[in-house]
Amino acid sequence: MARATPSLSFGEPAATATWPDEIFEALKSARVRQVAYVPDAGHARLIRRVQAEPTMRGIVLTTEEEGVALLAGAWMGGERGVLLMQSSGVGNCTNMLSLVQNLRMPFLALVTMRGEWGEFNPWQAPMGRATQPAFALMGVDVLRVTRAEEAAETVRAAAMAAFDAGGAAAVLLSQRLIGTKVF
């Protein structure tokens, strides 16, 4: 019996969705140089843009918490970085987020959400509900994007909060924005 290959439906067709490109431009304008990520279909277009940009370095992680440490190293080395992950990975980062507080380092994360609108996988729901409270408990301010036209402006605001004000910010990209996985 042939195994079904998952197909992905992400909100808008790739040809017309411009919000990943606008997020890329916002990160570039914020002088982000290191982009740590666990591969994720919701971030795929942004990751491809990063990989093609000579002023940025995309760094593939095996687990999300490595990204927190990598951003600490980038900051200590004088570079700005961002962590791209899915909401299920936020739980993996909770203990490592103590670095952000203890080092008083800037922190910026972009999180594609699961366990929300149209989710078919019940295993995604608990961390989908816990993502925002987990960040808040660790002192990370949370901004949420639900509409494509909000994406770039929200990422710019979060980058300013992180890099200019020395804070910690996470932008949650809602499942309705990125679309739901269809198997």
C-alpha positions as CSV (number, residue, x, y, z in Angstrom):
1,M,0.0,0.0,0.0
2,A,1.4,3.4,-1.0
3,R,1.9,5.8,1.8
4,A,0.2,9.2,1.4
5,T,2.5,12.1,0.9
6,P,1.4,15.1,3.0
7,S,0.5,18.2,1.1
8,L,0.7,21.6,2.7
9,S,-1.7,24.4,2.4
10,F,-0.4,27.7,3.7
11,G,-3.0,30.4,3.7
12,E,-2.2,32.1,0.5
13,P,-0.6,30.4,-2.6
14,A,3.1,30.8,-2.6
15,A,3.0,33.0,-5.7
16,T,0.8,35.6,-4.0
17,A,1.9,35.4,-0.4
18,T,4.2,38.4,0.1
19,W,4.4,38.5,3.9
20,P,7.4,36.1,4.1
21,D,9.3,38.4,1.8
22,E,8.2,41.5,3.8
23,I,9.4,39.8,7.0
24,F,12.7,39.1,5.3
25,E,13.1,42.7,4.4
26,A,12.2,43.8,7.9
27,L,15.0,41.5,9.3
28,K,17.4,42.7,6.7
29,S,16.6,46.4,7.7
30,A,17.1,45.4,11.3
31,R,20.6,44.3,10.4
32,V,20.0,40.6,11.4
33,R,23.0,38.6,10.3
34,Q,22.4,35.1,11.8
35,V,19.2,33.2,11.4
36,A,18.9,30.0,13.4
37,Y,16.1,27.6,12.5
38,V,14.7,24.2,12.7
39,P,13.4,23.4,9.3
40,D,9.7,24.2,9.1
41,A,7.3,24.5,6.2
42,G,5.8,27.6,7.6
43,H,9.2,29.4,7.5
44,A,10.3,27.8,4.2
45,R,10.1,30.8,2.0
46,L,11.8,33.0,4.6
47,I,14.5,30.4,5.0
48,R,15.1,30.3,1.2
49,R,15.5,34.1,1.2
50,V,18.0,34.0,4.0
51,Q,20.0,31.3,2.3
52,A,20.2,33.4,-0.8
53,E,21.2,36.6,1.0
54,P,25.0,37.1,1.2
55,T,24.7,39.3,4.3
56,M,22.9,36.7,6.3
57,R,23.8,33.2,7.5
58,G,21.1,30.6,7.9
59,I,22.1,28.0,10.6
60,V,20.2,24.8,10.7
61,L,19.6,23.5,14.3
62,T,18.8,20.0,15.5
63,T,16.7,21.4,18.4
64,E,15.3,24.8,19.1
65,E,17.1,25.4,22.4
66,E,20.4,25.4,20.5
67,G,19.1,28.5,18.8
68,V,18.9,30.4,22.1
69,A,22.5,29.6,22.8
70,L,23.5,30.5,19.2
71,L,21.8,33.9,19.5
72,A,23.7,34.5,22.8
73,G,27.0,33.8,21.0
74,A,26.0,36.0,18.1
75,W,25.2,38.8,20.4
76,M,28.4,38.4,22.3
77,G,30.2,38.5,19.0
78,G,28.5,41.7,18.0
79,E,25.9,40.3,15.6
80,R,22.1,40.3,15.6
81,G,20.2,37.1,15.2
82,V,16.7,35.7,15.1
83,L,15.4,32.2,16.0
84,L,12.8,30.7,13.6
85,M,10.8,27.8,15.0
86,Q,7.4,26.2,15.3
87,S,5.3,26.5,18.4
88,S,6.0,22.9,19.4
89,G,9.6,23.9,19.8
90,V,9.0,26.6,22.3
91,G,8.6,24.0,25.1
92,N,12.1,22.8,24.2
93,C,13.5,26.3,24.8
94,T,11.9,27.2,28.2
95,N,15.0,26.4,30.3
96,M,17.4,27.9,27.8
97,L,15.4,31.2,27.9
98,S,17.0,31.8,31.3
99,L,20.1,32.8,29.3
100,V,18.1,35.7,27.8
101,Q,17.3,37.0,31.3
102,N,20.6,36.3,33.0
103,L,22.7,37.8,30.2
104,R,20.3,40.6,29.6
105,M,20.7,39.9,25.9
106,P,18.4,41.0,23.1
107,F,16.2,38.1,21.9
108,L,14.0,37.8,18.8
109,A,12.0,34.8,17.7
110,L,9.6,34.2,14.9
111,V,7.2,31.3,15.7
112,T,4.9,29.6,13.3
113,M,1.9,28.4,15.3
114,R,0.3,24.9,15.4
115,G,-2.6,23.7,17.4
116,E,-4.9,26.6,16.4
117,W,-7.3,27.3,13.6
118,G,-7.9,24.2,11.4
119,E,-5.4,21.9,13.3
120,F,-5.9,18.2,12.6
121,N,-3.2,16.9,14.9
122,P,-4.3,16.8,18.6
123,W,-0.6,16.5,19.7
124,Q,-0.1,20.1,18.5
125,A,-2.9,21.6,20.6
126,P,-1.2,21.6,24.1
127,M,1.9,23.5,23.1
128,G,-0.1,25.7,20.8
129,R,-2.1,26.9,23.8
130,A,1.1,27.1,26.0
131,T,3.3,29.0,23.6
132,Q,2.4,32.6,24.6
133,P,2.2,31.8,28.4
134,A,5.5,30.0,28.3
135,F,7.2,33.0,26.6
136,A,5.5,35.4,29.1
137,L,6.7,33.3,32.1
138,M,10.3,33.6,30.8
139,G,10.1,37.4,30.3
140,V,9.6,37.4,26.6
141,D,7.1,39.9,25.2
142,V,4.8,38.3,22.7
143,L,3.3,39.9,19.5
144,R,0.9,38.1,17.3
145,V,0.3,38.3,13.5
146,T,-3.1,37.1,12.2
147,R,-3.2,39.1,8.9
148,A,-0.6,39.2,6.2
149,E,-0.6,43.0,6.2
150,E,0.5,43.1,9.9
151,A,3.5,40.8,9.4
152,A,6.4,43.2,8.5
153,E,5.3,46.0,10.8
154,T,5.0,43.5,13.7
155,V,8.4,42.0,13.0
156,R,9.9,45.5,12.8
157,A,8.4,46.4,16.2
158,A,9.7,43.2,17.8
159,A,13.2,43.8,16.3
160,M,13.2,47.3,17.7
161,A,12.2,46.0,21.1
162,A,14.9,43.4,21.0
163,F,17.8,45.2,19.4
164,D,17.2,48.8,20.2
165,A,15.7,48.5,23.7
166,G,17.6,45.3,24.6
167,G,14.5,43.3,25.3
168,A,13.1,39.9,24.4
169,A,10.3,39.5,21.9
170,A,8.6,36.7,20.0
171,V,6.3,37.1,17.1
172,L,3.7,34.4,16.8
173,L,2.6,33.8,13.2
174,S,-0.9,32.4,13.5
175,Q,-1.9,29.2,11.9
176,R,-4.6,31.0,10.1
177,L,-1.9,33.2,8.5
178,I,0.4,30.4,7.5
179,G,-2.4,27.9,6.7
180,T,-3.0,24.4,7.9
181,K,-1.3,21.2,7.0
182,V,-3.5,18.9,4.9
183,F,-2.7,15.2,4.8
